[in-house]
Amino acid sequence: MVEIKFKLERYRQDLGDQLVGQLDVLVIAEYLDGFSNNAYTKHRGLLIQIFAFAVAKRLAERNMAELTLIKKEAEKKRQRHTLAGLMTIVDADTTPIWLKRAINLALASLQRRDDIVSWLKSAVDPESNTIKVSPGKTQGYDNPIHGKALRGVVSECMRSPVASPYMIHYRPKARRCEQIAAKDHWTSITPNYLSN
């Protein structure tokens, strides 16, 4: 809803000097051409909805946005973070402490995102100075996953004042029922939340 409101306000600023019934295909097509491929398809879709409403309310005769060129969204090109990029995130004052811990734990343990967020504190045995990790995930790496870096970030996770069974956790600002129901524990972090 926030994104739609933002786009609607942009349309008011960019096209607001004309009534919806005055907008023709050429005006809409030229307006959409100002957006890159993926943005073009998103704006076109919303404009089609707006014109459908306008036609239903007899504010426009035809859905002019529907007559514009259909483009396919380009496939997203995912890139891995660089170490320098990750350190920029970790060192930023605006990065939440749980995210800093998650990044450091991932770097020190070589575990995947799903393993990082589901790693329980009970996997740590401070007396024997061991930690259980997902089997097979670290085979074939030149550097073993032990040492001061891993010990340091695990200790930091264990010392957190938030009572959580998970090493990576946070205290949500608001606890809505649907959010709590979607998670194993109210302090846990979902893999998608970590990525986002």
Secondary structure, 3 states (H helix, E strand, C coil): CHHHHHHHHHHHHHHCCCCHHHCCHHHHHHHHCCCCHHHHHHHHHHHHHHHHHHHHCCCCCCCCHHHCCCCCCCCCCCCCCCHHHHHHHHHCCCCCHHHHHHHHHHHHHCCCHHHHHHCEHHHEECCCCEECCCCCCCCCCCCCCCCHHHHHHHHHHHCCCCCCCECCECCCCCCCHHHHHCCCCCCECCHHHHHC
